[in-house]
Amino acid sequence: MRTEHRDLDDAIAALVTTAIPDQLQIARLKKRKLRLRDEIAMIEDQMIPDIIA
C-alpha cells in the first residue's frame, strides 16, 4: 500500500508537469491517495494495541 501511495505521488507530479494538466484526473488520483493513506493509518492502528498508561 505504501508503494502504491508513493506511485500515486509520482503519477500526480507527472500529470501536473504536462503542457495541459488534466485537473479531473489529478483530483481523482489525489482522492485515491488520501483513501490509501486512511487505509494505511487504520491498519497501523489495528496493529498497535492501545495501552493506557
N, C-alpha and C positions, 0 to 999 in steps of 0.2 A: 504494500500500500504506500509506503514511504517513497518507493521508487516511482510509482505512478504519479504521486504528488509532485516529485521533482520534474518528471517528464512533462507534466502539465505546465509547470513554470517555464520550461524551455519552449513548449508549443505556444504559450501566450506571448512570450518575448519575441518569437519568430513572427507571429502574426502582427504584432504591434509595429515591427520594423518594415513591414511591406509598404509598397507605394500607396495602396488604398486598403487600409486595415478593415477587416470585416468585423464591425463592432458587435453584431449579434453572435458571431462565433466566439469572439473573445469573452463576451458576457457568459455564454454557456460554459466555456472552459473554466472561467473563474468560479462559477456556481458549483461545478463538478469538483473543483479543487477544494472549495470550502466544505462540501459534503464529505469528501475524503478526510479532511482534517478533523471533522467532527467524529467520524467513524474511528480514526486512529486514537483520538482522545478517549472515546468511550471504551475501546478495547484496553488501552493502557490503564484506565480507571478500574476495570474489572480485574486486571492482573495484580494491581497493587491493593492490598487489603487496607480498609480503613482502621487505623489504630488510634484510639482515644487515649491521649497521654494524661 
